[in-house]
Amino acid sequence: MNGASLSAGELDEAVAALSFEDARSELVEIVAQLEQGNIALEQSMAMWERGEALARRCEAWLVGARARLDAARMVTDDFVANLASCSDSAPSTSFTPNSDSVSACDSTVFRGGQ
């Protein structure tokens, strides 16, 4: 860490390429060093500011992961709903993706509810 004070935006840019694991690991190191309390005030402030940027980076990763999980759940829920709506239909005895004999229900389930 250099002694120059960076803006929040500059710090965010500096950590933007870090993976969640790398950002979290560095944040843990910063917290441990700050908890020891034997750091000069200026260096402590710089470390705190970088720690804030790292925490924002971790939060961004978690928000993205949460969105991906929500999207996957929606696809799964749609698939399950389509299966449930097909439960009263007679199952197809043969399945050929390009066949006109595929029922609308079979086709919907095969495409993942699309």
C-alpha positions as CSV (number, residue, x, y, z in Angstrom):
1,M,0.0,0.0,0.0
2,N,1.4,3.3,-1.0
3,G,1.1,6.5,1.1
4,A,-1.0,8.3,-1.5
5,S,-4.6,8.7,-0.6
6,L,-6.9,7.4,-3.3
7,S,-10.6,8.3,-3.7
8,A,-13.3,5.6,-3.2
9,G,-13.7,5.3,-7.0
10,E,-10.0,4.8,-7.5
11,L,-9.9,2.2,-4.7
12,D,-12.9,0.5,-6.3
13,E,-11.1,0.4,-9.6
14,A,-7.9,-1.0,-7.9
15,V,-9.8,-4.0,-6.5
16,A,-12.3,-4.5,-9.4
17,A,-10.3,-7.4,-11.0
18,L,-10.1,-9.3,-7.7
19,S,-11.9,-12.6,-7.3
20,F,-14.2,-12.9,-4.3
21,E,-11.7,-15.2,-2.6
22,D,-8.8,-12.8,-3.2
23,A,-10.7,-9.7,-2.0
24,R,-12.0,-11.5,1.1
25,S,-8.5,-12.9,1.9
26,E,-7.0,-9.4,1.7
27,L,-9.8,-7.9,3.7
28,V,-9.2,-10.5,6.4
29,E,-5.5,-9.6,6.5
30,I,-6.3,-5.9,6.8
31,V,-8.7,-6.5,9.6
32,A,-6.2,-8.6,11.5
33,Q,-3.5,-5.9,11.1
34,L,-5.8,-3.2,12.2
35,E,-6.9,-5.2,15.2
36,Q,-3.3,-5.4,16.3
37,G,-3.3,-1.6,16.7
38,N,0.4,-1.0,16.2
39,I,0.1,0.9,12.9
40,A,0.6,4.6,12.3
41,L,-2.6,6.6,11.9
42,E,-2.0,7.5,8.2
43,Q,-1.3,3.9,7.3
44,S,-4.3,2.7,9.4
45,M,-6.6,5.1,7.5
46,A,-5.3,3.9,4.1
47,M,-5.8,0.3,5.1
48,W,-9.3,1.1,6.4
49,E,-10.2,2.7,3.1
50,R,-8.8,-0.2,1.1
51,G,-10.7,-2.5,3.4
52,E,-13.9,-0.6,2.6
53,A,-13.3,-1.0,-1.2
54,L,-12.6,-4.7,-0.7
55,A,-15.8,-5.1,1.3
56,R,-17.7,-3.4,-1.5
57,R,-16.1,-5.8,-4.0
58,C,-17.1,-8.8,-1.9
59,E,-20.6,-7.5,-1.7
60,A,-20.8,-7.0,-5.5
61,W,-19.7,-10.7,-5.9
62,L,-22.3,-11.9,-3.4
63,V,-25.1,-9.8,-5.1
64,G,-24.1,-11.3,-8.5
65,A,-24.1,-14.8,-7.0
66,R,-27.5,-14.2,-5.4
67,A,-28.9,-13.1,-8.7
68,R,-27.6,-16.1,-10.5
69,L,-29.1,-18.4,-7.8
70,D,-32.4,-16.6,-8.1
71,A,-32.4,-17.0,-11.8
72,A,-31.6,-20.7,-11.5
73,R,-34.4,-21.2,-9.0
74,M,-36.8,-19.5,-11.4
75,V,-35.9,-21.9,-14.2
76,T,-36.2,-24.8,-11.8
77,D,-39.5,-23.6,-10.5
78,D,-40.8,-23.2,-14.1
79,F,-39.6,-26.7,-15.0
80,V,-41.3,-28.2,-11.9
81,A,-44.5,-26.2,-12.7
82,N,-44.5,-27.5,-16.2
83,L,-44.0,-31.1,-15.0
84,A,-46.9,-30.7,-12.6
85,S,-49.1,-29.3,-15.3
86,C,-48.2,-32.4,-17.4
87,S,-49.0,-34.9,-14.7
88,D,-52.6,-35.4,-16.1
89,S,-51.3,-35.9,-19.7
90,A,-50.5,-39.3,-21.0
91,P,-46.7,-39.7,-21.3
92,S,-45.2,-39.8,-24.7
93,T,-44.2,-43.3,-25.7
94,S,-41.5,-42.2,-28.1
95,F,-39.6,-39.0,-28.2
96,T,-38.0,-37.6,-31.3
97,P,-37.1,-33.9,-30.9
98,N,-38.1,-33.0,-34.5
99,S,-41.2,-35.1,-34.5
100,D,-44.7,-33.6,-34.8
101,S,-45.9,-36.4,-32.5
102,V,-44.3,-34.6,-29.4
103,S,-47.1,-33.2,-27.3
104,A,-47.1,-29.6,-26.3
105,C,-46.5,-30.6,-22.8
106,D,-43.5,-32.7,-23.7
107,S,-42.1,-29.9,-25.9
108,T,-42.4,-27.3,-23.1
109,V,-40.7,-29.5,-20.6
110,F,-37.9,-30.4,-23.0
111,R,-37.2,-26.7,-23.7
112,G,-37.0,-25.9,-20.0
113,G,-40.3,-24.0,-19.9
114,Q,-39.5,-21.6,-22.8
